[in-house]
Amino acid sequence: MGNLNTIYQYLLAILAFSFIILIHELGHFIMAKISGMHVQEFFIGFGPKLLKYKSKKSGTTYGISAIPVGGYNKILGMDKGEEVPKELEDKSYNNKPNYKKFLVIIGGVTFNILIAILLIAVFLSMGVYKPTNTIDYIQPGSPADEYNLQVGDKVIGLDGKEINSWEEFSTVTKNTEDSNAVYTIIRDGEKKKIDVVLDIKEGDKFLGISPKAVKEYLGFKEVVKQSFAMTWDITKTYGQLIGMLVRGKLSFSEARPVSPVGVISIFQQSASLGIQNFILFIALVSLLLGFGNLIPILPLDGGHLVVLFIESIRKKPVPKKVLEVITSIGIFLLVSLLIVGFVYDIISPFNINNM
């Protein structure tokens, strides 16, 4: 049964990873269609083409490839060396204004962000666990253990200050002036006072307990509000980590690249924690993939944005040979990172519990 569960989790992981890539490509596809560009192909997966259908109306070939991971779309004119049929010149990427090219390039990132917001909203709508001011765990040898606080005690006061939440409990305890503290608790329906001498840990007063968490369900408006707030917080965290890496405050081993094998493994571990956590992790990876594509090297979206910016200033295309050299360097860097990530994933695989 355990093996079946693991296989099921890996299948979910592969589907989730494929879904995120497909959403990214769908963003490019939809923005290209809206911008009046001709999309030659839109395929699910990679490798040999198993099934395909060409739309008589749009001329786009849709299909499924042998390796059903992710997908791709081919937009007419994005390849500088491509021959564009005369009847389709007005639908070529190269013949569209720069703002439409920009919309197509950022379409993938935009869709990754939108799907992340939606998935976070789904995660939140399933209920979130919030810590309470009821004790769920007592660290052995801690002041809480020494002075006979018990699991199930509800702390409602400290030195005469009322406590109604875990946040108040934690803040008041850490910042109390005197190590000698008097907690007011409710135990078995009775109110009691317990004298405690707090320890000091990392400059703060320390009691040595963990709170009981209860699941709360948010209303629709709160779910929408919190999903945008969480997305913004995650985005800021990604930015801060990149800044720390650039400034040398984050080691390469801590910010190590991850190969597709590692991503699938992490997805599988998150699936083992339950569907709600799995949904949240898909959202996190969707944001990471989207922002990762903004790295300013070709063939990533960020590289295409740089080329578009340069062409906007020069008022003429970047020479094809220059693009070929830059793209080759970019591919070399990306492949090198994938190889390094693959090696790390073998010798030091990610453990989601340590993230």
ZAMI-228573 format. One record per residue: residue in three letters; x, y, z of N, C-alpha, C in turn. Coordinates in steps of 0.02 Angstrom, whole numbers, padded with zeros to 5 digits, always signed. Example, Ala and Ser with C-alpha at 12.3 -4.5 7.8 and 13.67 -1.06 7.14 Angstrom:
# residues 2
ALA+00660-00284+00390+00615-00225+00390+00660-00165+00390/SER+00642-00112+00354+00684-00053+00357+00645+00002+00394/
# end
This chain:
# residues 355
MET+00042-00061+00000+00000+00000+00000+00043+00063+00000/GLY+00098+00059+00039+00144+00116+00042+00175+00131-00025/ASN+00195+00077-00061+00225+00086-00128+00175+00117-00176/LEU+00112+00097-00172+00060+00124-00216+00050+00198-00202/ASN+00051+00217-00138+00044+00287-00120+00102+00328-00147/THR+00162+00301-00143+00221+00337-00168+00217+00345-00244/ILE+00196+00293-00279+00187+00297-00352+00135+00350-00369/TYR+00080+00350-00332+00027+00399-00343+00053+00470-00331/GLN+00093+00478-00279+00121+00544-00264+00168+00567-00319/TYR+00208+00521-00347+00254+00540-00401+00215+00558-00464/LEU+00161+00522-00477+00118+00539-00535+00088+00609-00527/LEU+00065+00623-00466+00039+00690-00452+00094+00743-00461/ALA+00154+00727-00439+00210+00773-00445+00226+00789-00518/ILE+00228+00737-00559+00242+00747-00631+00187+00788-00664/LEU+00125+00773-00647+00069+00811-00675+00071+00884-00653/ALA+00088+00896-00590+00091+00964-00564+00146+01004-00598/PHE+00204+00974-00605+00261+01007-00638+00243+01023-00711/SER+00212+00974-00744+00191+00984-00813+00139+01039-00819/PHE+00094+01040-00771+00040+01090-00770+00069+01161-00766/ILE+00119+01171-00723+00148+01237-00714+00182+01261-00779/ILE+00220+01216-00811+00253+01234-00874+00201+01249-00928/LEU+00149+01208-00929+00096+01216-00979+00060+01283-00970/ILE+00048+01302-00907+00016+01367-00893+00060+01424-00919/HIS+00125+01417-00910+00172+01468-00933+00167+01475-01009/GLU+00169+01418-01044+00165+01420-01117+00097+01444-01141/LEU+00045+01427-01103-00022+01450-01121-00026+01526-01117/GLY+00010+01556-01070+00012+01628-01065+00041+01660-01128/HIS+00096+01632-01153+00125+01656-01216+00075+01647-01273/PHE+00044+01589-01274-00003+01572-01329-00061+01621-01331/ILE-00094+01632-01275-00153+01675-01273-00135+01747-01290/MET-00079+01771-01263-00059+01840-01279-00040+01848-01352/ALA-00011+01795-01381+00005+01798-01453-00059+01801-01494/LYS-00109+01762-01475-00173+01762-01511-00206+01831-01504/ILE-00207+01858-01443-00237+01923-01431-00201+01978-01471/SER-00135+01969-01479-00095+02019-01514-00096+02010-01590/GLY-00134+01962-01613-00142+01952-01686-00084+01917-01718/MET-00045+01879-01679+00011+01841-01707-00012+01770-01725/HIS+00023+01741-01772+00007+01673-01793+00048+01623-01751/VAL+00012+01581-01715+00045+01528-01676+00044+01466-01720/GLN+00104+01444-01738+00109+01387-01784+00092+01321-01749/GLU+00118+01313-01687+00107+01250-01651+00095+01263-01577/PHE+00052+01223-01548+00044+01222-01475+00037+01149-01455/PHE+00090+01124-01421+00092+01053-01404+00098+01043-01329/ILE+00065+00991-01305+00073+00969-01236+00128+00916-01236/GLY+00181+00928-01197+00236+00880-01193+00291+00895-01243/PHE+00341+00851-01244+00399+00858-01288+00413+00791-01322/GLY+00460+00794-01369+00480+00733-01404+00436+00718-01464/PRO+00437+00655-01487+00397+00636-01546+00323+00654-01539/LYS+00294+00679-01593+00224+00700-01591+00178+00640-01603/LEU+00135+00627-01554+00091+00569-01558+00024+00586-01591/LEU-00006+00639-01568-00071+00661-01594-00067+00734-01613/LYS-00098+00752-01669-00100+00822-01687-00161+00838-01729/TYR-00182+00900-01723-00240+00924-01760-00227+00996-01781/LYS-00238+01010-01846-00227+01078-01872-00294+01113-01881/SER-00301+01169-01847-00362+01208-01852-00367+01241-01920/LYS-00422+01230-01955-00431+01261-02021-00441+01336-02015/LYS-00469+01358-01960-00483+01429-01951-00421+01469-01934/SER-00381+01445-01887-00323+01484-01865-00258+01461-01896/GLY-00256+01399-01920-00195+01372-01948-00146+01346-01896/THR-00167+01347-01833-00124+01322-01779-00131+01247-01773/THR-00073+01214-01765-00074+01141-01755-00070+01127-01680/TYR-00120+01092-01655-00122+01073-01584-00105+00999-01579/GLY-00072+00978-01525-00055+00908-01520-00028+00887-01452/ILE-00014+00823-01448+00015+00792-01388+00078+00755-01408/SER+00133+00766-01371+00196+00733-01385+00207+00674-01338/ALA+00259+00635-01353+00271+00572-01318+00288+00581-01244/ILE+00323+00636-01229+00343+00648-01159+00296+00701-01131/PRO+00245+00680-01093+00192+00727-01072+00211+00770-01012/VAL+00267+00805-01018+00288+00850-00965+00293+00921-00995/GLY+00251+00966-00970+00252+01035-00994+00223+01042-01063/GLY+00253+01085-01103+00228+01097-01170+00266+01154-01202/TYR+00247+01172-01262+00279+01228-01297+00233+01255-01350/ASN+00245+01317-01371+00211+01343-01429+00260+01379-01473/LYS+00249+01376-01538+00293+01407-01587+00257+01465-01620/ILE+00284+01525-01610+00253+01586-01636+00290+01608-01699/LEU+00254+01620-01752+00285+01639-01815+00326+01703-01808/GLY+00389+01700-01830+00431+01759-01832+00475+01770-01771/MET+00468+01728-01720+00512+01737-01661+00583+01714-01676/ASP+00590+01667-01721+00656+01645-01744+00678+01692-01799/LYS+00734+01728-01788+00758+01778-01835+00771+01749-01904/GLY+00791+01686-01907+00808+01657-01972+00750+01623-02007/GLU+00692+01629-01978+00633+01595-02005+00605+01631-02066/GLU+00586+01592-02117+00554+01620-02176+00480+01628-02162/VAL+00454+01688-02172+00384+01703-02158+00346+01707-02224/PRO+00295+01666-02233+00254+01670-02294+00226+01740-02303/LYS+00223+01763-02366+00201+01831-02379+00132+01845-02353/GLU+00087+01795-02358+00018+01805-02336+00011+01809-02260/LEU+00065+01791-02223+00062+01792-02150+00109+01845-02120/GLU+00138+01888-02162+00186+01937-02137+00156+01983-02084/ASP+00091+02000-02093+00059+02045-02044+00045+02010-01978/LYS+00053+01944-01976+00042+01906-01914+00107+01881-01884/SER+00163+01904-01911+00228+01884-01887+00247+01923-01825/TYR+00280+01891-01777+00303+01923-01715+00347+01983-01731/ASN+00393+01975-01779+00439+02029-01795+00406+02091-01825/ASN+00347+02083-01853+00313+02139-01885+00260+02172-01840/LYS+00259+02152-01777+00212+02181-01730+00246+02237-01690/PRO+00208+02286-01665+00238+02339-01624+00267+02310-01560/ASN+00315+02347-01532+00352+02323-01474+00307+02309-01414/TYR+00254+02347-01404+00212+02335-01345+00177+02267-01350/LYS+00161+02246-01412+00131+02180-01420+00182+02124-01409/LYS+00243+02136-01432+00297+02088-01419+00308+02081-01343/PHE+00307+02138-01308+00315+02138-01236+00261+02098-01202/LEU+00198+02107-01223+00143+02070-01194+00150+01995-01203/VAL+00174+01976-01262+00184+01904-01276+00239+01876-01232/ILE+00294+01913-01225+00351+01888-01185+00332+01880-01112/ILE+00297+01929-01084+00280+01924-01012+00216+01884-01000/GLY+00185+01859-01054+00123+01821-01046+00133+01759-01003/GLY+00190+01725-01011+00203+01665-00972+00209+01679-00898/VAL+00250+01730-00881+00259+01749-00811+00192+01771-00781/THR+00155+01811-00820+00090+01836-00795+00043+01779-00778/PHE+00040+01729-00821-00004+01671-00808+00020+01630-00748/ASN+00086+01625-00739+00112+01590-00680+00092+01626-00616/ILE+00093+01692-00618+00073+01731-00559-00001+01724-00546/LEU-00041+01728-00599-00114+01723-00592-00135+01655-00565/ILE-00104+01602-00591-00123+01535-00567-00100+01525-00495/ALA-00044+01556-00476-00020+01553-00407-00070+01586-00360/ILE-00094+01645-00379-00144+01680-00338-00207+01637-00331/LEU-00228+01607-00385-00288+01564-00384-00277+01503-00338/LEU-00219+01471-00345-00205+01412-00304-00198+01429-00230/ILE-00168+01487-00215-00163+01509-00146-00232+01522-00118/ALA-00277+01550-00159-00346+01561-00138-00380+01495-00122/VAL-00368+01444-00164-00396+01378-00151-00368+01350-00086/PHE-00303+01357-00076-00270+01334-00014-00302+01367+00047/LEU-00312+01433+00044-00340+01469+00100-00413+01450+00112/SER-00450+01438+00058-00521+01422+00065-00531+01354+00098/MET-00479+01312+00099-00483+01246+00131-00471+01251+00206/GLY-00460+01313+00230-00449+01323+00301-00375+01330+00317/VAL-00360+01373+00365-00290+01384+00385-00284+01372+00460/TYR-00228+01343+00479-00216+01331+00550-00186+01393+00582/LYS-00216+01414+00638-00191+01471+00674-00174+01451+00746/PRO-00117+01474+00771-00098+01457+00840-00143+01492+00890/THR-00155+01459+00945-00198+01487+00998-00157+01497+01061/ASN-00188+01525+01113-00153+01534+01176-00163+01474+01223/THR-00179+01416+01193-00183+01353+01230-00119+01312+01218/ILE-00090+01285+01271-00027+01250+01266-00037+01179+01237/ASP+00003+01163+01187-00001+01097+01155+00061+01055+01167/TYR+00117+01088+01184+00180+01051+01195+00223+01090+01246/ILE+00255+01052+01289+00300+01082+01339+00369+01051+01331/GLN+00419+01093+01320+00488+01069+01311+00516+01043+01377/PRO+00540+00981+01376+00568+00953+01438+00625+00997+01464/GLY+00625+01009+01530+00678+01048+01562+00670+01123+01556/SER+00618+01145+01521+00606+01217+01512+00572+01245+01574/PRO+00568+01313+01580+00531+01342+01636+00459+01318+01640/ALA+00427+01309+01583+00358+01286+01583+00353+01216+01614/ASP+00402+01174+01600+00403+01106+01628+00419+01109+01703/GLU+00468+01150+01720+00492+01154+01789+00438+01181+01837/TYR+00398+01229+01812+00349+01261+01855+00277+01236+01844/ASN+00273+01176+01814+00211+01138+01812+00155+01169+01770/LEU+00173+01201+01715+00121+01215+01665+00106+01149+01630/GLN+00045+01140+01604+00025+01076+01575-00006+01086+01506/VAL+00001+01033+01466-00032+01032+01400-00108+01039+01411/GLY-00139+01084+01374-00210+01097+01381-00225+01160+01421/ASP-00175+01186+01456-00185+01249+01492-00197+01306+01442/LYS-00248+01346+01458-00262+01405+01417-00237+01466+01454/VAL-00187+01500+01425-00157+01558+01458-00197+01620+01441/ILE-00223+01654+01493-00266+01713+01481-00236+01777+01510/GLY-00177+01771+01543-00148+01832+01571-00076+01822+01593/LEU-00039+01877+01595+00030+01877+01620+00041+01941+01658/ASP+00055+01934+01724+00066+01992+01767+00010+02044+01761/GLY-00051+02020+01758-00108+02064+01754-00127+02087+01684/LYS-00084+02072+01634-00100+02091+01565-00141+02035+01532/GLU-00196+02055+01501-00241+02006+01470-00209+01977+01407/ILE-00219+01911+01397-00193+01877+01338-00252+01842+01303/ASN-00263+01859+01239-00319+01831+01201-00297+01791+01140/SER-00232+01791+01124-00208+01757+01064-00137+01734+01074/TRP-00113+01690+01029-00044+01667+01032+00004+01725+01021/GLU-00013+01771+00975+00030+01827+00961+00042+01868+01025/GLU-00012+01881+01062-00006+01918+01125+00034+01878+01176/PHE+00021+01813+01180+00056+01768+01226+00131+01772+01214/SER+00150+01763+01149+00221+01762+01131+00254+01830+01142/THR+00221+01884+01121+00250+01951+01127+00258+01972+01199/VAL+00207+01962+01239+00209+01982+01310+00263+01943+01347/THR+00268+01878+01333+00318+01836+01366+00389+01858+01349/LYS+00403+01868+01284+00470+01886+01262+00492+01954+01290/ASN+00444+02000+01295+00461+02069+01312+00448+02088+01385/THR+00427+02039+01426+00415+02056+01496+00479+02079+01530/GLU+00475+02130+01571+00535+02160+01601+00568+02115+01652/ASP+00528+02079+01690+00554+02038+01745+00551+01964+01726/SER+00604+01927+01743+00604+01855+01730+00553+01819+01775/ASN+00536+01850+01831+00485+01821+01875+00417+01840+01848/ALA+00381+01791+01822+00316+01804+01789+00261+01764+01823/VAL+00202+01794+01823+00143+01760+01850+00092+01752+01793/TYR+00082+01688+01774+00034+01674+01720-00034+01657+01750/THR-00086+01683+01718-00154+01664+01735-00178+01614+01683/ILE-00199+01555+01706-00220+01503+01659-00290+01477+01678/ILE-00319+01443+01629-00380+01405+01642-00364+01332+01632/ARG-00373+01292+01685-00358+01221+01683-00419+01183+01710/ASP-00446+01139+01669-00506+01100+01689-00563+01146+01712/GLY-00570+01202+01677-00624+01248+01692-00612+01295+01750/GLU-00555+01288+01783-00539+01331+01841-00483+01379+01825/LYS-00489+01441+01852-00437+01491+01842-00383+01483+01896/LYS-00320+01483+01873-00264+01475+01920-00209+01523+01903/LYS-00167+01538+01952-00107+01579+01941-00046+01536+01954/ILE+00003+01540+01909+00064+01500+01916+00124+01546+01910/ASP+00167+01544+01963+00229+01583+01962+00282+01546+01922/VAL+00316+01582+01878+00368+01552+01835+00429+01599+01833/VAL+00489+01569+01834+00550+01607+01823+00573+01591+01751/LEU+00568+01641+01708+00584+01630+01637+00658+01626+01624/ASP+00678+01586+01575+00747+01586+01551+00755+01643+01500/ILE+00817+01656+01480+00831+01704+01427+00865+01666+01370/LYS+00836+01673+01310+00863+01639+01252+00866+01688+01194/GLU+00928+01698+01168+00939+01745+01113+00912+01815+01129/GLY+00921+01835+01191+00902+01902+01212+00829+01911+01232/ASP+00788+01859+01224+00717+01863+01241+00701+01816+01299/LYS+00649+01832+01335+00625+01787+01388+00598+01724+01354/PHE+00609+01667+01388+00592+01602+01358+00553+01559+01407/LEU+00495+01534+01383+00452+01492+01426+00459+01418+01408/GLY+00461+01402+01343+00471+01333+01322+00407+01295+01307/ILE+00361+01326+01270+00299+01292+01251+00285+01303+01177/SER+00241+01261+01151+00215+01271+01083+00139+01274+01088/PRO+00108+01314+01043+00036+01323+01048-00005+01270+01012/LYS-00066+01262+01034-00113+01220+00998-00139+01259+00938/ALA-00142+01227+00880-00167+01260+00820-00238+01236+00805/VAL-00281+01280+00784-00349+01262+00764-00361+01287+00693/LYS-00402+01249+00658-00416+01266+00588-00473+01317+00585/GLU-00460+01371+00548-00511+01422+00539-00527+01430+00465/TYR-00590+01445+00450-00611+01454+00381-00625+01528+00368/LEU-00595+01553+00315-00601+01624+00299-00660+01636+00253/GLY-00688+01695+00256-00740+01715+00210-00710+01730+00141/PHE-00754+01737+00091-00731+01746+00022-00686+01808+00016/LYS-00709+01865+00043-00670+01927+00038-00601+01920+00070/GLU-00600+01886+00127-00536+01877+00163-00490+01830+00124/VAL-00519+01779+00093-00479+01733+00052-00446+01771-00006/VAL-00485+01812-00040-00459+01851-00096-00404+01899-00072/LYS-00417+01933-00018-00369+01981+00010-00304+01946+00030/GLN-00311+01890+00066-00252+01855+00091-00213+01821+00035/SER-00247+01799-00018-00212+01766-00074-00165+01816-00109/PHE-00189+01878-00118-00146+01929-00148-00089+01948-00100/ALA-00106+01952-00035-00055+01969+00015-00001+01916+00019/MET-00021+01852+00018+00028+01798+00021+00072+01797-00040/THR+00041+01808-00099+00079+01809-00161+00132+01864-00159/TRP+00112+01922-00134+00159+01979-00129+00215+01963-00079/ASP+00198+01932-00022+00248+01915+00028+00298+01864+00001/ILE+00273+01815-00036+00317+01764-00066+00363+01797-00117/THR+00334+01842-00157+00374+01877-00208+00430+01917-00176/LYS+00414+01953-00122+00465+01992-00086+00519+01946-00058/THR+00498+01888-00032+00547+01841-00004+00594+01816-00058/TYR+00568+01799-00117+00610+01778-00173+00661+01833-00190/GLY+00636+01895-00193+00680+01951-00210+00734+01961-00158/GLN+00717+01954-00094+00765+01962-00040+00818+01907-00043/LEU+00798+01846-00059+00845+01791-00064+00894+01801-00121/ILE+00869+01827-00178+00913+01841-00235+00962+01896-00216/GLY+00938+01947-00181+00982+02000-00158+01035+01975-00111/MET+01016+01929-00065+01065+01900-00019+01116+01859-00056/LEU+01095+01823-00108+01141+01782-00148+01191+01827-00184/VAL+01167+01881-00213+01211+01928-00250+01261+01960-00202/ARG+01238+01978-00141+01283+02011-00093+01327+01962-00055/GLY+01320+01898-00069+01362+01848-00037+01339+01829+00033/LYS+01278+01848+00051+01252+01831+00117+01215+01765+00117/LEU+01209+01736+00059+01177+01670+00052+01223+01627+00011/SER+01245+01571+00040+01293+01528+00005+01260+01492-00054/PHE+01303+01472-00102+01278+01438-00161+01244+01372-00143/SER+01271+01338-00092+01241+01274-00071+01171+01283-00043/GLU+01159+01342-00010+01093+01356+00017+01045+01377-00038/ALA+01071+01411-00089+01029+01434-00145+01040+01390-00206/ARG+01060+01329-00195+01079+01283-00248+01025+01274-00301/PRO+01045+01264-00364+00995+01250-00416+00965+01181-00406/VAL+00907+01171-00434+00872+01107-00429+00855+01083-00499/SER+00871+01021-00513+00855+00993-00579+00782+00972-00579/PRO+00754+00957-00638+00685+00931-00641+00674+00870-00596/VAL+00727+00829-00589+00722+00770-00546+00710+00792-00473/GLY+00747+00844-00452+00739+00870-00385+00672+00901-00374/VAL+00648+00938-00425+00582+00969-00419+00528+00916-00411/ILE+00531+00864-00451+00482+00809-00446+00485+00778-00377/SER+00545+00769-00351+00553+00739-00284+00521+00782-00231/ILE+00532+00849-00236+00503+00895-00187+00427+00895-00193/PHE+00402+00894-00254+00330+00890-00266+00301+00827-00232/GLN+00337+00771-00241+00313+00708-00212+00310+00713-00136/GLN+00362+00744-00106+00362+00751-00033+00304+00796-00010/SER+00290+00849-00048+00235+00893-00029+00168+00858-00037/ALA+00163+00814-00087+00100+00776-00097+00088+00729-00038/SER+00143+00704-00008+00136+00658+00049+00109+00694+00111/LEU+00112+00761+00111+00089+00800+00168+00015+00818+00162/GLY-00017+00796+00108-00088+00810+00099-00102+00857+00042/ILE-00163+00854+00015-00180+00891-00045-00176+00966-00034/GLN-00193+00990+00026-00192+01063+00038-00121+01090+00033/ASN-00073+01057+00065-00004+01078+00061+00024+01071-00010/PHE+00000+01020-00044+00022+01008-00113+00000+01067-00158/ILE-00061+01090-00148-00087+01146-00187-00045+01209-00175/LEU-00028+01221-00112+00013+01279-00095+00082+01274-00127/PHE+00110+01214-00127+00177+01205-00156+00176+01216-00231/ILE+00122+01195-00265+00116+01208-00337+00118+01283-00350/ALA+00082+01320-00307+00081+01394-00314+00151+01423-00305/LEU+00188+01398-00255+00256+01423-00242+00302+01410-00302/VAL+00298+01350-00330+00341+01333-00387+00320+01372-00449/SER+00255+01384-00457+00231+01424-00514+00261+01494-00512/LEU+00262+01524-00452+00293+01590-00445+00368+01587-00458/LEU+00400+01535-00432+00473+01528-00441+00490+01519-00515/LEU+00451+01478-00550+00463+01467-00621+00452+01532-00660/GLY+00399+01567-00643+00385+01630-00677+00440+01681-00669/PHE+00461+01693-00607+00513+01742-00594+00581+01718-00620/GLY+00592+01651-00616+00655+01624-00642+00662+01636-00717/ASN+00606+01638-00752+00608+01651-00824+00626+01723-00841/LEU+00626+01766-00790+00644+01837-00802+00719+01849-00796/ILE+00757+01796-00782+00831+01803-00782+00852+01827-00851/PRO+00891+01881-00855+00905+01912-00921+00956+01876-00965/ILE+00942+01813-00980+00984+01776-01028+00938+01740-01077/LEU+00960+01736-01139+00923+01697-01188+00938+01623-01178/PRO+00890+01578-01189+00825+01589-01221+00768+01603-01172/LEU+00782+01624-01109+00730+01638-01061+00693+01702-01080/ASP+00634+01711-01050+00593+01770-01065+00631+01834-01048/GLY+00669+01833-00993+00708+01892-00975+00757+01912-01029/GLY+00787+01863-01063+00832+01877-01118+00796+01909-01176/HIS+00736+01884-01191+00697+01914-01245+00677+01986-01229/LEU+00663+02000-01165+00647+02068-01144+00707+02115-01154/VAL+00767+02090-01139+00827+02130-01149+00837+02145-01222/VAL+00828+02095-01265+00834+02105-01337+00783+02155-01362/LEU+00721+02149-01338+00668+02196-01357+00686+02267-01336/PHE+00714+02275-01277+00734+02340-01251+00789+02370-01295/ILE+00839+02329-01312+00894+02353-01354+00868+02373-01423/GLU+00825+02332-01452+00798+02346-01518+00754+02409-01517/SER+00722+02422-01462+00680+02483-01456+00724+02545-01457/ILE+00784+02540-01427+00830+02597-01425+00865+02606-01492/ARG+00888+02549-01521+00925+02552-01584+00880+02565-01645/LYS+00815+02551-01637+00767+02559-01691+00781+02511-01749/LYS+00815+02456-01733+00828+02404-01783+00844+02339-01747/PRO+00835+02282-01781+00845+02217-01749+00918+02205-01729/VAL+00926+02166-01677+00993+02142-01658+01015+02091-01711/PRO+01077+02096-01736+01100+02049-01788+01090+01976-01768/LYS+01072+01936-01817+01057+01865-01805+01117+01829-01775/LYS+01178+01843-01799+01238+01809-01774+01250+01825-01701/VAL+01237+01888-01682+01245+01908-01612+01196+01870-01567/LEU+01134+01864-01590+01084+01827-01553+01103+01754-01546/GLU+01131+01725-01599+01151+01654-01597+01205+01643-01545/VAL+01254+01689-01542+01308+01683-01493+01281+01690-01422/ILE+01240+01742-01411+01211+01755-01345+01168+01696-01323/THR+01128+01669-01369+01085+01613-01353+01126+01551-01335/SER+01180+01540-01372+01224+01482-01358+01254+01488-01288/ILE+01275+01549-01270+01303+01560-01203+01250+01547-01150/GLY+01190+01573-01163+01135+01563-01116+01117+01490-01106/ILE+01114+01453-01162+01099+01382-01157+01154+01345-01119/PHE+01216+01364-01131+01272+01333-01095+01265+01345-01020/LEU+01249+01407-01000+01241+01423-00929+01183+01383-00899/LEU+01127+01380-00934+01068+01345-00909+01082+01270-00901/VAL+01114+01241-00952+01130+01169-00950+01179+01156-00892/SER+01228+01201-00883+01276+01194-00828+01240+01194-00761/LEU+01193+01241-00752+01155+01244-00690+01114+01181-00680/LEU+01085+01155-00734+01045+01094-00728+01089+01035-00707/ILE+01150+01032-00736+01196+00978-00718+01216+00983-00645/VAL+01233+01045-00623+01251+01055-00553+01192+01036-00508/GLY+01132+01058-00528+01072+01041-00489+01061+00966-00486/PHE+01073+00932-00542+01064+00859-00545+01113+00824-00498/VAL+01176+00848-00498+01227+00819-00453+01207+00829-00380/TYR+01186+00890-00364+01163+00904-00295+01104+00859-00277/ASP+01058+00850-00324+00998+00809-00310+01016+00736-00296/ILE+01073+00715-00322+01095+00646-00310+01133+00640-00244/ILE+01181+00686-00233+01224+00679-00174+01192+00710-00111/SER+01148+00759-00121+01116+00792-00064+01044+00811-00081/PRO+01001+00761-00086+00932+00775-00107+00895+00819-00056/PHE+00850+00860-00083+00810+00904-00042+00765+00864+00005/ASN+00761+00887+00067+00711+00861+00114+00665+00918+00131/ILE+00603+00911+00112+00555+00966+00120+00546+00987+00193/ASN+00559+00941+00239+00553+00957+00310+00607+01004+00334/ASN+00662+01008+00295+00716+01053+00314+00714+01119+00277/MET+00663+01130+00236+00658+01191+00196+00629+01247+00237/
# end
